[in-house]
Amino acid sequence: MKESKQKIKSVKLSSRFLESVKRFLVDELLKMKRTKKDLEKSDPFTDENRTLENSEEEDLDEQIGHFDSEVKVRFLSKRIVQIRKALTRVKLGKYGICESCGKMIDTERLSINPEATNCVECQKEKES
């Protein structure tokens, strides 16, 4: 069993594949950061001209706008962490290796979800 695990770990993704993944992740990271910054600016609660004497309708619009911004910023923050983690794994030579079992993650899975850190089997087990 140890022998097969070592063989699996010694299999590496092609440098061409890794380079394209890295470029994609860096581009995604920049997009996510820009979008997050724009969302933070668009939050009605950050508007300097905001007054506290709104009508109920205006207050409700501000509350909904703030909630919408907050949810999206939290989501983007999590994605940014995932992307940074994936880039670190590329740099360390651990990209594409399941964190749970040490087997190679299927390249189709990585193509669909480049931030994946677990193989399909381990991810299913983790979610159940």
C-alpha distance (Angstrom), angle and dihedral (degrees) to the residues before:
residue distance angle dihedral
M1 . . .
K2 3.81 . .
E3 3.79 89.5 .
S4 3.81 93.1 55.6
K5 3.80 91.5 46.3
Q6 3.81 90.2 52.9
K7 3.79 90.9 49.5
I8 3.78 90.6 51.3
K9 3.80 92.2 50.2
S10 3.78 91.6 49.9
V11 3.81 91.2 58.7
K12 3.79 107.5 94.5
L13 3.74 134.6 -164.4
S14 3.77 115.1 -111.7
S15 3.79 116.3 -92.6
R16 3.81 88.4 -125.4
F17 3.81 90.9 57.0
L18 3.81 92.0 45.2
E19 3.80 92.1 48.9
S20 3.81 92.0 51.7
V21 3.81 90.7 47.2
K22 3.79 90.7 49.2
R23 3.83 92.2 50.3
F24 3.79 90.6 48.2
L25 3.80 92.5 48.6
V26 3.80 93.4 48.1
D27 3.83 90.5 49.7
E28 3.82 90.7 47.6
L29 3.79 91.1 48.8
L30 3.80 91.8 53.2
K31 3.82 91.5 47.4
M32 3.79 92.0 48.6
K33 3.81 92.5 49.4
R34 3.82 92.0 49.3
T35 3.79 92.5 47.1
K36 3.80 91.7 47.6
K37 3.79 91.2 50.7
D38 3.82 91.3 48.9
L39 3.80 91.3 49.1
E40 3.79 91.8 49.8
K41 3.81 89.7 52.0
S42 3.81 92.3 47.9
D43 3.81 93.4 53.9
P44 3.82 105.3 117.9
F45 3.81 90.2 -140.2
T46 3.81 90.3 65.1
D47 3.81 93.7 55.2
E48 3.82 108.0 116.9
N49 3.80 90.9 -152.8
R50 3.78 92.1 55.4
T51 3.77 114.4 126.6
L52 3.75 128.0 -155.3
E53 3.79 91.7 -141.8
N54 3.79 98.6 78.8
S55 3.73 128.4 145.4
E56 3.79 114.5 -106.5
E57 3.80 89.6 -102.6
E58 3.82 93.1 51.6
D59 3.79 90.8 45.6
L60 3.80 90.7 50.7
D61 3.82 90.8 49.7
E62 3.81 90.1 51.4
Q63 3.79 92.1 48.0
I64 3.81 92.3 49.9
G65 3.81 91.6 45.3
H66 3.80 90.8 50.0
F67 3.81 92.7 47.7
D68 3.80 91.0 48.2
S69 3.81 91.5 50.7
E70 3.80 92.8 46.2
V71 3.81 93.9 51.7
K72 3.79 93.0 47.8
V73 3.82 93.3 45.8
R74 3.82 91.1 51.2
F75 3.80 91.0 49.3
L76 3.81 91.8 49.1
S77 3.80 91.4 46.6
K78 3.80 90.0 56.2
R79 3.81 91.6 47.4
I80 3.81 90.6 49.7
V81 3.81 89.9 54.2
Q82 3.82 90.8 48.5
I83 3.80 92.0 49.6
R84 3.81 92.6 47.7
K85 3.79 89.3 49.5
A86 3.82 90.7 51.4
L87 3.82 91.1 49.2
T88 3.80 89.9 50.5
R89 3.81 90.0 51.0
V90 3.83 89.2 51.8
K91 3.80 90.2 51.0
L92 3.82 92.6 48.2
G93 3.80 92.9 47.0
K94 3.79 92.4 -115.7
Y95 3.78 97.8 107.8
G96 3.79 112.5 127.1
I97 3.79 94.9 22.1
C98 3.80 116.5 115.0
E99 3.80 111.4 -115.2
S100 3.80 91.1 -146.9
C101 3.80 106.4 44.9
G102 3.81 104.0 12.0
K103 3.81 94.4 -124.4
M104 3.78 123.0 131.3
I105 3.80 114.8 -90.0
D106 3.80 111.6 -125.0
T107 3.82 110.9 -98.8
E108 3.82 90.3 -132.5
R109 3.81 88.4 59.9
L110 3.80 90.8 47.7
S111 3.81 90.6 48.7
I112 3.80 90.3 54.5
N113 3.80 96.1 37.7
P114 3.82 110.7 20.2
E115 3.81 91.2 -179.9
A116 3.82 92.9 59.6
T117 3.79 112.5 131.1
N118 3.80 97.8 176.4
C119 3.78 133.3 56.1
V120 3.81 117.3 -115.5
E121 3.81 93.6 -98.4
C122 3.80 94.6 50.7
Q123 3.81 91.8 43.8
K124 3.83 90.8 52.9
E125 3.80 89.6 49.0
K126 3.80 90.8 48.0
E127 3.81 92.5 51.1
S128 3.81 95.4 47.8
